[in-house]
Amino acid sequence: MVPKVDKNKCEGIGACAESCPTDVIDIEADENGDLKSVIARPDDCVECGNCVDACPTEAITLD
C-alpha cells in the first residue's frame, strides 16, 4: 500500500510529513501556490499509517 493524497482535502498543514518515520512526504506548492502534501518517496513507505492518523482533514489514505 502507498499513501494517496486527496489534493481537494489537503490543506498543506504538514502533520503527515512530521509524523512519517521514513520521510516519505514533502510539502510543496501546487500550481496555484497552495501548499500540499506530496508522496515524494513512495518506495520508502513502511505502511505504518502515521500519516493517515495525523491528517486532521482526512486527506490521506493507504491504498
Contacts in CASP RR format, 6 or more apart in sequence:
PFRMAT RR
TARGET T0000
AUTHOR 0000-0000-0000
METHOD contacts of the structure
MODEL  1
MVPKVDKNKCEGIGACAESCPTDVIDIEADENGDLKSVIARPDDCVECGN
CVDACPTEAITLD
1 45 0 8 1.000
1 47 0 8 1.000
1 62 0 8 1.000
1 63 0 8 1.000
2 39 0 8 1.000
2 42 0 8 1.000
2 45 0 8 1.000
2 62 0 8 1.000
2 63 0 8 1.000
3 16 0 8 1.000
3 24 0 8 1.000
3 25 0 8 1.000
3 39 0 8 1.000
3 42 0 8 1.000
3 45 0 8 1.000
3 49 0 8 1.000
3 51 0 8 1.000
3 52 0 8 1.000
3 60 0 8 1.000
3 61 0 8 1.000
3 62 0 8 1.000
4 39 0 8 1.000
4 60 0 8 1.000
4 61 0 8 1.000
4 62 0 8 1.000
4 63 0 8 1.000
5 36 0 8 1.000
5 37 0 8 1.000
5 38 0 8 1.000
5 39 0 8 1.000
5 59 0 8 1.000
5 60 0 8 1.000
6 59 0 8 1.000
6 60 0 8 1.000
6 61 0 8 1.000
7 30 0 8 1.000
7 36 0 8 1.000
7 59 0 8 1.000
8 59 0 8 1.000
9 57 0 8 1.000
9 58 0 8 1.000
9 59 0 8 1.000
10 36 0 8 1.000
10 37 0 8 1.000
10 55 0 8 1.000
10 57 0 8 1.000
10 59 0 8 1.000
10 60 0 8 1.000
11 35 0 8 1.000
11 57 0 8 1.000
11 59 0 8 1.000
12 27 0 8 1.000
12 34 0 8 1.000
12 35 0 8 1.000
12 36 0 8 1.000
12 37 0 8 1.000
13 55 0 8 1.000
13 56 0 8 1.000
13 57 0 8 1.000
14 25 0 8 1.000
14 27 0 8 1.000
14 35 0 8 1.000
14 37 0 8 1.000
15 54 0 8 1.000
15 55 0 8 1.000
15 56 0 8 1.000
16 25 0 8 1.000
16 37 0 8 1.000
16 50 0 8 1.000
16 51 0 8 1.000
16 52 0 8 1.000
16 54 0 8 1.000
16 55 0 8 1.000
16 59 0 8 1.000
16 60 0 8 1.000
17 23 0 8 1.000
17 25 0 8 1.000
17 26 0 8 1.000
17 27 0 8 1.000
17 37 0 8 1.000
17 51 0 8 1.000
18 54 0 8 1.000
19 50 0 8 1.000
19 51 0 8 1.000
19 53 0 8 1.000
19 54 0 8 1.000
20 50 0 8 1.000
20 51 0 8 1.000
21 46 0 8 1.000
21 48 0 8 1.000
21 50 0 8 1.000
22 41 0 8 1.000
22 44 0 8 1.000
22 45 0 8 1.000
22 46 0 8 1.000
23 41 0 8 1.000
23 44 0 8 1.000
24 39 0 8 1.000
24 40 0 8 1.000
24 41 0 8 1.000
24 42 0 8 1.000
24 44 0 8 1.000
24 45 0 8 1.000
24 51 0 8 1.000
25 37 0 8 1.000
25 38 0 8 1.000
25 39 0 8 1.000
25 40 0 8 1.000
25 51 0 8 1.000
26 37 0 8 1.000
26 38 0 8 1.000
26 40 0 8 1.000
27 35 0 8 1.000
27 36 0 8 1.000
27 37 0 8 1.000
27 38 0 8 1.000
28 35 0 8 1.000
28 36 0 8 1.000
28 38 0 8 1.000
29 35 0 8 1.000
29 36 0 8 1.000
30 36 0 8 1.000
37 51 0 8 1.000
37 59 0 8 1.000
37 60 0 8 1.000
39 45 0 8 1.000
47 62 0 8 1.000
49 62 0 8 1.000
51 60 0 8 1.000
52 60 0 8 1.000
52 61 0 8 1.000
52 62 0 8 1.000
END
